[in-house]
Amino acid sequence: MLLGRSGASEEDIAQAEAESGAPWWSVLSLDQHVGHYESRTGNRKEAMKQAAQDRGLSRRDVYQRLLQEDQ
């Protein structure tokens, strides 16, 4: 079983999605969402692109929001 940066297993996330009807990533912060994909791809840029697509944002918006969270 793999653990994401959120500390929740993929099974826990899938169960939460099934129970709530919300997307699996809705329980994650943006940083955790990007971290999930980064752990799978090893590529932060690709991870931001995928998280942006999931959330209906541009990759630029994801980058800007991550910068704001770091401050």
C-alpha positions as a Markdown table, in Angstrom:
| # | Residue | x | y | z |
|---|---|---|---|---|
| 1 | Met | 0.0 | 0.0 | 0.0 |
| 2 | Leu | 1.4 | 3.4 | -1.0 |
| 3 | Leu | 1.1 | 6.5 | 1.1 |
| 4 | Gly | 0.8 | 9.9 | -0.5 |
| 5 | Arg | 2.1 | 13.1 | 1.0 |
| 6 | Ser | -1.3 | 13.5 | 2.6 |
| 7 | Gly | -0.6 | 10.5 | 4.7 |
| 8 | Ala | -3.8 | 8.8 | 3.4 |
| 9 | Ser | -3.5 | 5.6 | 1.4 |
| 10 | Glu | -4.9 | 5.3 | -2.1 |
| 11 | Glu | -7.5 | 3.0 | -0.6 |
| 12 | Asp | -8.6 | 5.6 | 1.9 |
| 13 | Ile | -8.8 | 8.3 | -0.8 |
| 14 | Ala | -10.9 | 6.0 | -3.1 |
| 15 | Gln | -13.2 | 5.1 | -0.2 |
| 16 | Ala | -13.7 | 8.8 | 0.6 |
| 17 | Glu | -14.5 | 9.5 | -3.1 |
| 18 | Ala | -17.0 | 6.6 | -3.2 |
| 19 | Glu | -18.8 | 7.8 | -0.1 |
| 20 | Ser | -19.0 | 11.5 | -0.9 |
| 21 | Gly | -19.2 | 11.4 | -4.7 |
| 22 | Ala | -16.5 | 14.1 | -4.7 |
| 23 | Pro | -13.3 | 13.7 | -6.8 |
| 24 | Trp | -10.6 | 11.7 | -5.0 |
| 25 | Trp | -8.3 | 14.7 | -4.9 |
| 26 | Ser | -10.9 | 17.0 | -3.1 |
| 27 | Val | -9.6 | 15.9 | 0.3 |
| 28 | Leu | -6.1 | 17.0 | -0.6 |
| 29 | Ser | -4.4 | 20.4 | -0.5 |
| 30 | Leu | -3.0 | 21.6 | -3.8 |
| 31 | Asp | 0.5 | 20.8 | -2.6 |
| 32 | Gln | -0.6 | 17.3 | -1.7 |
| 33 | His | -2.4 | 16.8 | -5.0 |
| 34 | Val | 0.8 | 17.8 | -7.0 |
| 35 | Gly | 2.9 | 15.6 | -4.6 |
| 36 | His | 0.7 | 12.6 | -5.4 |
| 37 | Tyr | 1.4 | 12.9 | -9.1 |
| 38 | Glu | 5.0 | 13.9 | -8.6 |
| 39 | Ser | 5.6 | 10.7 | -6.6 |
| 40 | Arg | 4.2 | 8.7 | -9.6 |
| 41 | Thr | 6.0 | 10.5 | -12.4 |
| 42 | Gly | 9.1 | 11.9 | -10.7 |
| 43 | Asn | 8.5 | 15.1 | -12.7 |
| 44 | Arg | 7.1 | 18.2 | -10.8 |
| 45 | Lys | 6.2 | 20.0 | -14.0 |
| 46 | Glu | 4.1 | 17.1 | -15.3 |
| 47 | Ala | 2.6 | 16.7 | -11.8 |
| 48 | Met | 1.5 | 20.4 | -11.8 |
| 49 | Lys | 0.0 | 19.9 | -15.3 |
| 50 | Gln | -2.0 | 16.9 | -14.2 |
| 51 | Ala | -3.2 | 18.5 | -11.0 |
| 52 | Ala | -4.2 | 21.6 | -13.0 |
| 53 | Gln | -6.2 | 19.5 | -15.4 |
| 54 | Asp | -8.0 | 17.7 | -12.5 |
| 55 | Arg | -8.9 | 21.0 | -10.9 |
| 56 | Gly | -9.8 | 22.9 | -14.1 |
| 57 | Leu | -6.9 | 25.4 | -13.6 |
| 58 | Ser | -4.0 | 26.5 | -15.7 |
| 59 | Arg | -0.5 | 25.2 | -14.8 |
| 60 | Arg | 0.5 | 28.8 | -14.2 |
| 61 | Asp | -2.3 | 29.2 | -11.6 |
| 62 | Val | -1.2 | 26.0 | -9.9 |
| 63 | Tyr | 2.4 | 27.3 | -9.8 |
| 64 | Gln | 1.3 | 30.7 | -8.4 |
| 65 | Arg | -0.8 | 29.1 | -5.7 |
| 66 | Leu | 2.0 | 26.8 | -4.7 |
| 67 | Leu | 4.3 | 29.8 | -4.4 |
| 68 | Gln | 1.7 | 31.6 | -2.2 |
| 69 | Glu | 1.4 | 28.6 | 0.1 |
| 70 | Asp | 5.1 | 28.5 | 0.6 |
| 71 | Gln | 5.2 | 32.1 | 1.9 |
